Amino acid sequence: MTQFGENVALRFPERDDGARVAVITVERAALNILDRAAMVALAEAATSLHRDEALRAVVLTGAGARAFIGGADIHAMASLDAAGAEAFIMALHEAIAAIRAIPVPVIARINGYCLGAGLEVAAGCDLRLASDNAVFGMPEVKVGIPSVIEAALLPRLIGWGQAAELVLTGESIGAEEALRIGLVSRVTTPAKLDDAVAAWVGSIVAAGARAVRAQKALMRAWETLPLDAAIAAGVTAFRQSYAHDEPHRMMRAFVERKRRPKA
């Protein structure tokens, strides 16, 4: 395990299939609240994975059962001036940007509270899976500040109406409502959360390593490209995939499996 600062740990659990999968864990006080030092540590942990060519997937979670990330440190924010506020929020943005730049899928394993900065971190992940005790919200307006930076991802995830309700009222929603509006893809019990994450990771590592990385890169491009340009980028990615043996190898294996007689 590698420790980044006092509050962020990175480990690579051993797997039967030998796949390299990283787990980033935020652990700070009772609710994994992010102060600026924890934000910097989270950015450093994510950045350390950017050039890991063997990496197949990342799981991002909070320690304990009470929270994924319960938000940003309100005690620190209460004493900020304008310049300090900009530096504070940029540290959070840089952490989430570093997570989004990881070239393989990042799964948010959401347990308990996922509020404010925590929801922005979750929104910056590629996949979100929650326990049924999870609570989601963007309560910033309740303490006199707007929801900013990666809160801008929310309309893309859940639509303008649902995003407006979260950021303008500051009210929280439960896991089932988060599932209904598409904020998370799956909800399960706390006891089954790790199994559900493992199933997603298993599906990712069973797929083509190059294909998954290309797919994530395309999804990032789709966020900003006009439709015609997005389609053209896909054609280029499809062509480039055949510069390696992965499609041929995996298609041959697929055909061979289909040909085998059933027992």
MIVEXPA-801126 format. One line per field, with one value per residue: residue number from 1; residue in three letters; x, y, z of N, C-alpha, C, O in turn. Coordinates in steps of 0.02 Angstrom, whole numbers, plus 50000, padded with zeros to 5 digits. Layout:
n [NUM,...] $
res [ALA,...] $
nx [X,...] $
ny [Y,...] $
nz [Z,...] $
cax [X,...] $
cay [Y,...] $
caz [Z,...] $
cx [X,...] $
cy [Y,...] $
cz [Z,...] $
ox [X,...] $
oy [Y,...] $
oz [Z,...] $
//
This chain:
n [1,2,3,4,5,6,7,8,9,10,11,12,13,14,15,16,17,18,19,20,21,22,23,24,25,26,27,28,29,30,31,32,33,34,35,36,37,38,39,40,41,42,43,44,45,46,47,48,49,50,51,52,53,54,55,56,57,58,59,60,61,62,63,64,65,66,67,68,69,70,71,72,73,74,75,76,77,78,79,80,81,82,83,84,85,86,87,88,89,90,91,92,93,94,95,96,97,98,99,100,101,102,103,104,105,106,107,108,109,110,111,112,113,114,115,116,117,118,119,120,121,122,123,124,125,126,127,128,129,130,131,132,133,134,135,136,137,138,139,140,141,142,143,144,145,146,147,148,149,150,151,152,153,154,155,156,157,158,159,160,161,162,163,164,165,166,167,168,169,170,171,172,173,174,175,176,177,178,179,180,181,182,183,184,185,186,187,188,189,190,191,192,193,194,195,196,197,198,199,200,201,202,203,204,205,206,207,208,209,210,211,212,213,214,215,216,217,218,219,220,221,222,223,224,225,226,227,228,229,230,231,232,233,234,235,236,237,238,239,240,241,242,243,244,245,246,247,248,249,250,251,252,253,254,255,256,257,258,259,260,261,262,263] $
res [MET,THR,GLN,PHE,GLY,GLU,ASN,VAL,ALA,LEU,ARG,PHE,PRO,GLU,ARG,ASP,ASP,GLY,ALA,ARG,VAL,ALA,VAL,ILE,THR,VAL,GLU,ARG,ALA,ALA,LEU,ASN,ILE,LEU,ASP,ARG,ALA,ALA,MET,VAL,ALA,LEU,ALA,GLU,ALA,ALA,THR,SER,LEU,HIS,ARG,ASP,GLU,ALA,LEU,ARG,ALA,VAL,VAL,LEU,THR,GLY,ALA,GLY,ALA,ARG,ALA,PHE,ILE,GLY,GLY,ALA,ASP,ILE,HIS,ALA,MET,ALA,SER,LEU,ASP,ALA,ALA,GLY,ALA,GLU,ALA,PHE,ILE,MET,ALA,LEU,HIS,GLU,ALA,ILE,ALA,ALA,ILE,ARG,ALA,ILE,PRO,VAL,PRO,VAL,ILE,ALA,ARG,ILE,ASN,GLY,TYR,CYS,LEU,GLY,ALA,GLY,LEU,GLU,VAL,ALA,ALA,GLY,CYS,ASP,LEU,ARG,LEU,ALA,SER,ASP,ASN,ALA,VAL,PHE,GLY,MET,PRO,GLU,VAL,LYS,VAL,GLY,ILE,PRO,SER,VAL,ILE,GLU,ALA,ALA,LEU,LEU,PRO,ARG,LEU,ILE,GLY,TRP,GLY,GLN,ALA,ALA,GLU,LEU,VAL,LEU,THR,GLY,GLU,SER,ILE,GLY,ALA,GLU,GLU,ALA,LEU,ARG,ILE,GLY,LEU,VAL,SER,ARG,VAL,THR,THR,PRO,ALA,LYS,LEU,ASP,ASP,ALA,VAL,ALA,ALA,TRP,VAL,GLY,SER,ILE,VAL,ALA,ALA,GLY,ALA,ARG,ALA,VAL,ARG,ALA,GLN,LYS,ALA,LEU,MET,ARG,ALA,TRP,GLU,THR,LEU,PRO,LEU,ASP,ALA,ALA,ILE,ALA,ALA,GLY,VAL,THR,ALA,PHE,ARG,GLN,SER,TYR,ALA,HIS,ASP,GLU,PRO,HIS,ARG,MET,MET,ARG,ALA,PHE,VAL,GLU,ARG,LYS,ARG,ARG,PRO,LYS,ALA] $
nx [50042,50023,50040,49966,49993,49906,49782,49742,49748,49828,49812,49849,49761,49791,49743,49656,49654,49762,49754,49790,49727,49679,49646,49584,49574,49490,49516,49469,49439,49272,49181,49253,49288,49346,49488,49602,49729,49697,49632,49740,49818,49732,49731,49866,49873,49785,49850,49966,49930,49914,50007,50019,50036,49995,49880,49708,49584,49504,49454,49368,49344,49271,49333,49267,49093,49009,49022,49056,49123,49100,49093,49167,49283,49202,49240,49366,49330,49254,49338,49398,49464,49430,49534,49589,49479,49470,49590,49564,49451,49503,49597,49515,49453,49567,49597,49485,49493,49612,49570,49476,49562,49626,49667,49589,49434,49353,49280,49159,49135,49009,48969,48861,48861,48868,48909,48907,49069,49099,49000,49035,49161,49117,49039,49139,49192,49185,49090,48959,48916,48809,48777,48624,48606,48657,48672,48638,48685,48692,48732,48777,48719,48650,48740,48782,48858,48884,48860,48994,49128,49154,49020,48960,48954,48839,48712,48735,48734,48612,48516,48448,48339,48336,48465,48456,48365,48441,48552,48495,48403,48473,48437,48441,48448,48398,48470,48389,48316,48422,48461,48348,48350,48465,48587,48666,48715,48685,48611,48638,48641,48735,48810,48827,48896,49035,49043,48965,49041,49154,49103,49081,49215,49268,49203,49259,49397,49393,49366,49436,49593,49653,49542,49452,49520,49524,49387,49354,49426,49359,49233,49263,49295,49171,49103,49129,49136,49053,48917,48947,49087,49115,49073,49164,49282,49261,49267,49402,49459,49413,49476,49610,49612,49635,49767,49833,49841,49734,49589,49581,49630,49540,49418,49436,49444,49316,49237,49282,49237,49101,49091,49115,49049,48904,48901] $
ny [49940,50112,50268,50426,50580,50604,50550,50476,50322,50205,50051,49888,49758,49581,49470,49329,49317,49390,49520,49694,49799,49947,50017,50158,50240,50352,50418,50503,50570,50555,50557,50558,50685,50811,50908,51036,50977,50841,50841,50873,50759,50661,50698,50672,50533,50488,50539,50466,50351,50376,50341,50206,50068,49938,49940,49902,49935,50046,50068,50180,50238,50271,50259,50149,50133,50242,50347,50391,50508,50640,50774,50939,51019,51111,51189,51233,51306,51408,51508,51565,51688,51781,51749,51637,51554,51528,51456,51346,51284,51257,51161,51053,51037,51002,50879,50802,50814,50745,50617,50595,50591,50470,50330,50215,50130,50205,50162,50219,50173,50183,50218,50259,50434,50547,50688,50856,50900,50765,50710,50773,50714,50582,50601,50626,50503,50353,50253,50221,50148,50105,50081,50037,50123,50243,50421,50564,50727,50905,51019,51152,51282,51299,51342,51461,51465,51431,51277,51213,51192,51025,50997,51037,50927,50862,50896,50828,50698,50674,50756,50922,50964,50879,50902,51038,51036,50974,51064,51190,51181,51116,51002,50830,50664,50491,50326,50247,50343,50408,50306,50298,50420,50407,50440,50349,50184,50061,49990,49914,49807,49852,49740,49671,49754,49754,49636,49670,49773,49699,49617,49707,49750,49628,49608,49713,49683,49566,49606,49677,49749,49858,49898,49942,50051,50132,50151,50224,50342,50386,50412,50522,50611,50621,50704,50835,50849,50893,50801,50744,50752,50672,50548,50531,50525,50404,50315,50328,50277,50146,50098,50110,50015,49896,49897,49822,49656,49626,49631,49526,49415,49405,49392,49272,49185,49201,49148,49016,48972,48973,48872,48757,48602,48587,48525] $
nz [50000,49961,50037,50022,50079,50234,50223,50110,50028,49922,49845,49775,49758,49767,49636,49573,49434,49398,49353,49353,49465,49540,49702,49773,49925,50026,50184,50316,50467,50533,50424,50308,50260,50150,50165,50109,50102,50093,49970,49884,49906,49855,49721,49691,49710,49609,49495,49495,49432,49298,49199,49206,49124,49136,49208,49238,49293,49412,49579,49677,49839,50003,50169,50294,50349,50350,50259,50089,50028,50130,50099,50077,50188,50300,50407,50371,50257,50309,50353,50244,50129,49976,49884,49946,49939,49802,49781,49862,49802,49677,49708,49737,49611,49535,49590,49552,49414,49393,49427,49325,49219,49226,49130,49123,49166,49306,49454,49563,49723,49825,49984,50113,50158,50023,49979,49917,49885,49883,49801,49683,49660,49642,49527,49438,49415,49312,49326,49442,49591,49721,49897,49981,50085,50052,50036,49942,49890,49855,49950,49952,49931,50047,50139,50091,49972,49796,49704,49615,49495,49457,49476,49364,49284,49317,49249,49129,49170,49236,49184,49157,49238,49352,49400,49428,49534,49634,49653,49673,49777,49877,49941,49996,49925,49925,49897,49810,49740,49679,49594,49514,49442,49372,49426,49492,49439,49491,49639,49793,49939,50088,50127,50010,49929,49897,49823,49712,49657,49626,49526,49421,49400,49362,49238,49165,49163,49093,48967,48814,48843,48774,48701,48800,48854,48740,48724,48839,48815,48700,48755,48835,48733,48670,48756,48720,48582,48428,48351,48222,48222,48332,48287,48182,48256,48318,48209,48177,48295,48289,48174,48218,48318,48253,48226,48313,48387,48465,48429,48330,48402,48510,48445,48376,48486,48537,48432,48433,48558,48536,48446,48515,48570,48671,48837] $
cax [50000,50057,50002,49974,49973,49881,49712,49726,49789,49824,49836,49836,49746,49806,49685,49668,49666,49824,49742,49812,49670,49697,49594,49601,49530,49494,49501,49482,49390,49214,49144,49299,49283,49406,49519,49644,49782,49669,49621,49805,49837,49690,49758,49930,49859,49757,49901,50016,49904,49904,50053,50024,50013,49965,49819,49647,49525,49516,49397,49377,49295,49286,49342,49212,49025,48967,49026,49101,49155,49044,49095,49228,49291,49167,49278,49418,49299,49224,49388,49432,49449,49416,49591,49594,49424,49488,49641,49533,49408,49546,49628,49464,49448,49626,49591,49435,49522,49661,49531,49447,49616,49649,49647,49547,49372,49355,49215,49146,49103,48980,48941,48843,48853,48904,48881,48949,49131,49096,48960,49074,49209,49080,49019,49200,49207,49151,49035,48942,48878,48796,48740,48557,48606,48691,48635,48670,48661,48736,48703,48817,48679,48626,48792,48800,48902,48855,48893,49035,49175,49126,48947,48940,48943,48775,48661,48749,48719,48543,48471,48447,48289,48357,48524,48433,48334,48494,48596,48458,48370,48520,48409,48473,48407,48422,48500,48340,48302,48482,48457,48292,48367,48526,48648,48704,48692,48660,48606,48636,48648,48805,48844,48841,48926,49099,49031,48941,49099,49197,49073,49097,49286,49278,49182,49306,49461,49381,49362,49501,49625,49659,49475,49423,49553,49500,49318,49352,49450,49304,49180,49285,49289,49100,49078,49140,49135,48990,48900,48985,49157,49117,49069,49228,49331,49248,49294,49475,49475,49399,49533,49671,49610,49660,49840,49858,49810,49680,49526,49586,49638,49480,49364,49448,49425,49242,49211,49299,49192,49035,49092,49122,48985,48881,48905] $
cay [50000,50176,50320,50493,50621,50567,50530,50440,50263,50170,49982,49845,49692,49522,49441,49263,49324,49427,49587,49749,49842,49992,50040,50221,50247,50414,50405,50562,50580,50509,50558,50566,50754,50832,50973,51048,50927,50778,50851,50867,50689,50624,50713,50637,50462,50477,50555,50412,50297,50398,50309,50135,50034,49873,49951,49883,49968,50080,50076,50238,50230,50301,50210,50143,50123,50301,50396,50390,50572,50678,50843,50977,51039,51175,51228,51267,51354,51464,51560,51583,51749,51766,51715,51571,51514,51504,51404,51287,51250,51232,51099,51001,51027,50967,50809,50768,50812,50690,50555,50589,50578,50400,50305,50155,50146,50217,50145,50247,50127,50234,50194,50314,50502,50568,50755,50911,50879,50693,50696,50794,50661,50526,50619,50622,50433,50328,50210,50234,50094,50129,50041,50066,50174,50303,50485,50607,50796,50961,51066,51213,51343,51305,51375,51524,51460,51391,51215,51235,51147,50965,50996,51048,50862,50834,50897,50776,50633,50665,50805,50989,50971,50845,50937,51101,51022,50961,51120,51250,51170,51090,50944,50766,50608,50424,50284,50226,50401,50417,50256,50315,50476,50391,50464,50287,50132,50004,49996,49849,49812,49860,49675,49647,49808,49733,49586,49704,49807,49647,49593,49758,49746,49567,49620,49759,49651,49513,49638,49694,49803,49915,49921,49978,50117,50171,50169,50279,50402,50408,50441,50589,50653,50633,50757,50902,50851,50890,50732,50720,50743,50615,50488,50525,50502,50333,50279,50327,50231,50079,50081,50103,49953,49841,49900,49773,49590,49614,49611,49460,49365,49398,49367,49201,49150,49203,49100,48948,48956,48960,48809,48699,48569,48593,48463] $
caz [50000,49960,50070,49997,50136,50292,50216,50048,50020,49857,49848,49717,49786,49726,49605,49543,49363,49389,49327,49396,49483,49596,49748,49807,49982,50065,50254,50356,50520,50532,50362,50251,50237,50115,50171,50051,50101,50068,49899,49851,49910,49808,49654,49683,49703,49542,49445,49494,49391,49230,49152,49225,49063,49153,49246,49203,49322,49476,49624,49722,49892,50067,50222,50341,50324,50358,50204,50031,50047,50157,50077,50090,50258,50310,50455,50332,50211,50346,50366,50182,50093,49906,49853,49976,49914,49735,49788,49892,49754,49624,49732,49727,49539,49510,49612,49510,49346,49393,49426,49259,49171,49230,49064,49127,49203,49378,49485,49629,49770,49866,50046,50157,50133,49962,49979,49895,49853,49873,49741,49625,49648,49613,49458,49397,49401,49253,49348,49511,49622,49789,49945,49989,50138,50026,50034,49893,49892,49842,49998,49958,49938,50117,50178,50061,49914,49743,49683,49557,49462,49424,49478,49294,49254,49337,49197,49079,49199,49260,49153,49187,49290,49413,49425,49458,49599,49683,49668,49693,49842,49925,49976,49983,49901,49943,49845,49761,49698,49638,49541,49468,49399,49335,49458,49501,49394,49529,49712,49826,50012,50108,50131,49942,49890,49869,49771,49653,49628,49597,49463,49370,49386,49323,49169,49133,49150,49044,48901,48786,48880,48729,48683,48857,48857,48683,48737,48887,48780,48657,48796,48853,48673,48657,48800,48693,48509,48392,48334,48164,48242,48377,48245,48148,48306,48328,48151,48186,48350,48265,48130,48257,48358,48212,48221,48362,48377,48513,48398,48299,48454,48550,48402,48366,48548,48541,48383,48457,48614,48507,48408,48559,48585,48740,48875] $
cx [50044,50012,50018,49947,49949,49815,49694,49775,49776,49852,49816,49824,49767,49742,49703,49684,49729,49816,49763,49753,49690,49635,49620,49550,49544,49474,49520,49425,49330,49182,49188,49293,49350,49428,49567,49700,49757,49654,49686,49827,49797,49714,49822,49919,49833,49810,49952,49994,49901,49947,50064,49994,49980,49898,49757,49585,49546,49450,49414,49323,49316,49291,49281,49144,48983,48967,49074,49148,49098,49043,49163,49225,49261,49204,49334,49387,49273,49273,49422,49415,49440,49473,49599,49539,49440,49539,49611,49493,49449,49581,49579,49457,49507,49624,49542,49460,49573,49626,49503,49500,49646,49624,49605,49485,49384,49285,49211,49106,49075,48943,48923,48839,48898,48878,48932,49010,49131,49056,48996,49128,49175,49061,49080,49222,49166,49089,49023,48895,48871,48764,48672,48552,48640,48643,48673,48642,48715,48712,48735,48775,48654,48677,48820,48847,48867,48893,48930,49076,49138,49052,48919,48930,48872,48721,48672,48729,48645,48493,48467,48398,48310,48419,48504,48403,48388,48531,48559,48422,48419,48495,48442,48422,48438,48446,48450,48321,48362,48484,48404,48312,48432,48590,48695,48675,48663,48658,48601,48643,48721,48843,48864,48878,48993,49091,49007,48997,49144,49169,49087,49171,49300,49258,49232,49371,49454,49377,49433,49531,49630,49590,49444,49455,49530,49428,49312,49374,49395,49249,49199,49278,49216,49072,49081,49132,49064,48979,48942,49058,49164,49114,49135,49283,49323,49275,49370,49495,49464,49456,49596,49671,49638,49735,49873,49819,49750,49613,49528,49589,49573,49421,49373,49427,49349,49212,49223,49253,49123,49033,49094,49054,48968,48882,48835] $
cy [50062,50229,50388,50541,50577,50533,50491,50382,50232,50100,49944,49774,49636,49492,49374,49268,49364,49498,49640,49798,49883,50009,50103,50230,50314,50398,50466,50574,50535,50503,50569,50634,50776,50902,50980,50997,50861,50783,50843,50794,50646,50636,50676,50563,50447,50488,50499,50354,50314,50360,50235,50094,49967,49880,49935,49919,49999,50081,50133,50234,50270,50247,50209,50138,50187,50348,50374,50450,50618,50751,50874,51005,51109,51219,51266,51321,51415,51522,51585,51655,51731,51728,51645,51525,51487,51449,51340,51248,51224,51168,51041,50986,50986,50893,50771,50763,50755,50623,50543,50572,50509,50365,50241,50172,50153,50206,50179,50197,50170,50203,50254,50381,50516,50638,50806,50887,50804,50675,50719,50743,50601,50539,50615,50551,50409,50288,50223,50179,50110,50076,50076,50114,50238,50363,50533,50678,50846,51019,51135,51275,51353,51338,51435,51523,51420,51325,51230,51176,51085,50953,51007,50982,50836,50839,50844,50707,50623,50714,50870,50995,50940,50879,51002,51090,51011,51025,51183,51242,51148,51028,50879,50715,50542,50385,50265,50283,50416,50367,50275,50370,50464,50417,50406,50235,50072,50021,49926,49860,49823,49794,49650,49698,49786,49681,49619,49742,49756,49621,49643,49754,49684,49575,49663,49722,49592,49541,49654,49755,49866,49943,49962,50048,50161,50194,50227,50345,50430,50442,50511,50636,50669,50690,50826,50906,50857,50819,50706,50707,50684,50549,50477,50501,50428,50291,50273,50277,50159,50055,50067,50039,49894,49846,49852,49708,49579,49595,49541,49405,49352,49373,49293,49160,49147,49151,49028,48926,48937,48893,48747,48668,48577,48525,48436] $
cz [50000,49991,50038,50050,50193,50278,50153,50040,49951,49865,49785,49743,49739,49700,49574,49469,49347,49363,49378,49406,49544,49637,49783,49864,50017,50137,50295,50404,50509,50464,50300,50218,50206,50136,50112,50046,50074,49993,49859,49851,49862,49736,49641,49672,49633,49488,49440,49450,49316,49179,49168,49168,49078,49189,49206,49229,49389,49514,49671,49776,49954,50119,50267,50308,50322,50298,50150,50040,50068,50137,50086,50161,50269,50360,50419,50288,50247,50356,50302,50161,50019,49873,49881,49951,49845,49739,49815,49840,49694,49645,49724,49652,49513,49531,49566,49438,49341,49392,49356,49206,49177,49167,49064,49168,49278,49406,49553,49669,49826,49926,50090,50123,50073,49947,49952,49857,49839,49811,49678,49609,49615,49540,49411,49382,49341,49270,49422,49536,49696,49832,49957,50048,50116,50025,49990,49899,49875,49886,50000,49967,50009,50162,50141,50002,49860,49735,49617,49531,49433,49439,49408,49257,49266,49284,49143,49104,49211,49229,49192,49245,49355,49443,49458,49527,49652,49702,49692,49760,49896,49962,49953,49958,49922,49883,49791,49714,49652,49581,49490,49419,49360,49365,49475,49454,49430,49603,49740,49901,50030,50108,50062,49899,49858,49815,49706,49618,49593,49531,49407,49350,49344,49251,49132,49116,49101,48973,48876,48820,48837,48711,48738,48862,48799,48694,48786,48855,48734,48698,48819,48793,48659,48699,48766,48617,48482,48367,48276,48182,48289,48338,48208,48195,48319,48270,48157,48240,48328,48220,48170,48299,48320,48198,48270,48354,48421,48480,48368,48351,48492,48508,48387,48427,48555,48494,48406,48513,48587,48472,48453,48574,48659,48774,48888] $
ox [50095,49953,50076,49887,49970,49794,49635,49836,49720,49907,49772,49870,49760,49692,49760,49723,49748,49865,49755,49734,49714,49579,49670,49490,49600,49422,49579,49368,49337,49158,49163,49294,49403,49391,49573,49716,49792,49662,49687,49854,49824,49716,49833,49953,49855,49814,49979,50035,49886,49925,50113,49933,49941,49862,49753,49539,49596,49397,49467,49264,49371,49258,49247,49139,48928,48919,49125,49206,49053,48997,49211,49172,49290,49200,49348,49415,49272,49252,49471,49361,49443,49461,49613,49549,49425,49533,49629,49499,49430,49593,49599,49454,49497,49648,49556,49449,49576,49650,49507,49484,49687,49564,49588,49484,49420,49237,49254,49049,49112,48894,48966,48817,48958,48832,48992,49004,49160,49075,48990,49141,49201,49065,49071,49266,49118,49039,49070,48843,48919,48729,48665,48498,48651,48583,48734,48583,48775,48675,48722,48793,48638,48661,48876,48875,48824,48950,48900,49060,49096,49025,48862,48900,48847,48685,48624,48710,48618,48434,48483,48413,48305,48424,48531,48414,48382,48541,48588,48412,48407,48527,48469,48362,48498,48443,48466,48310,48353,48505,48415,48293,48452,48642,48756,48617,48622,48697,48565,48649,48765,48903,48911,48889,49004,49129,49027,49001,49168,49207,49103,49187,49340,49293,49246,49396,49503,49385,49482,49499,49615,49581,49411,49420,49518,49410,49272,49344,49387,49222,49156,49256,49201,49022,49042,49122,49018,49026,48969,49087,49215,49150,49160,49326,49372,49303,49399,49543,49503,49480,49631,49724,49663,49762,49934,49769,49717,49582,49483,49554,49554,49378,49324,49396,49322,49167,49180,49233,49092,48981,49077,49007,49011,48866,48827] $
oy [50065,50233,50405,50542,50520,50490,50474,50392,50234,50091,49965,49735,49642,49487,49364,49228,49372,49533,49631,49834,49855,50013,50100,50227,50330,50367,50480,50585,50481,50449,50587,50641,50760,50951,50936,50974,50827,50734,50810,50770,50601,50589,50650,50532,50399,50449,50487,50311,50270,50349,50205,50085,49943,49831,49952,49932,49980,50094,50134,50229,50298,50195,50259,50139,50187,50384,50343,50442,50632,50788,50839,51012,51160,51280,51324,51375,51470,51579,51623,51680,51672,51679,51598,51465,51429,51399,51285,51187,51173,51124,50986,50928,50940,50850,50715,50712,50722,50576,50488,50543,50490,50369,50216,50224,50114,50238,50170,50180,50192,50168,50296,50385,50499,50647,50799,50858,50781,50629,50688,50730,50573,50495,50603,50541,50442,50289,50234,50164,50127,50032,50136,50143,50283,50355,50543,50687,50831,51062,51173,51319,51409,51359,51457,51574,51378,51318,51256,51118,51093,50903,50990,50982,50793,50790,50819,50664,50569,50712,50872,51027,50971,50885,51020,51129,51035,51038,51224,51291,51160,51004,50875,50721,50539,50409,50265,50272,50433,50383,50268,50368,50506,50416,50413,50240,50035,50062,49883,49917,49806,49793,49611,49687,49799,49681,49598,49742,49768,49605,49622,49755,49686,49550,49651,49729,49571,49504,49645,49807,49921,50004,50013,50097,50221,50251,50272,50397,50490,50493,50556,50693,50725,50720,50870,50960,50828,50780,50651,50658,50649,50502,50421,50461,50392,50237,50221,50239,50115,49999,50018,50012,49847,49804,49843,49706,49526,49546,49501,49354,49295,49336,49255,49108,49096,49113,48985,48869,48891,48860,48692,48704,48574,48474,48383] $
oz [50034,49974,50029,50064,50199,50317,50144,50043,49926,49890,49748,49749,49678,49736,49551,49443,49289,49352,49438,49359,49593,49612,49818,49852,50034,50149,50307,50383,50479,50446,50247,50157,50233,50125,50070,49991,50036,49957,49807,49801,49830,49696,49586,49631,49600,49441,49386,49432,49275,49123,49146,49164,49038,49198,49146,49191,49419,49486,49702,49760,49956,50115,50278,50246,50295,50286,50163,50059,50029,50156,50102,50190,50250,50355,50435,50282,50218,50366,50307,50174,50002,49837,49843,49943,49830,49703,49793,49834,49665,49603,49705,49633,49473,49494,49545,49405,49290,49360,49330,49154,49135,49152,49011,49202,49309,49384,49595,49652,49870,49918,50103,50065,50073,49907,49964,49803,49790,49774,49625,49550,49567,49498,49351,49340,49321,49233,49460,49507,49730,49808,49945,50060,50157,50014,49999,49911,49879,49863,50047,50007,50029,50218,50155,49984,49875,49757,49570,49543,49390,49417,49393,49204,49229,49273,49114,49065,49197,49247,49251,49295,49408,49504,49511,49572,49708,49761,49727,49795,49955,50009,49897,49969,49935,49826,49732,49654,49594,49526,49430,49361,49320,49332,49472,49433,49402,49627,49714,49924,49991,50092,50055,49839,49799,49766,49651,49557,49538,49486,49352,49291,49297,49206,49073,49060,49071,48924,48912,48825,48859,48707,48724,48872,48809,48676,48777,48866,48730,48677,48821,48800,48638,48681,48782,48590,48511,48362,48280,48160,48287,48355,48204,48175,48329,48282,48143,48231,48346,48227,48157,48313,48351,48163,48268,48318,48416,48501,48379,48346,48504,48533,48386,48421,48577,48513,48398,48516,48612,48468,48432,48588,48703,48743,48919] $
//
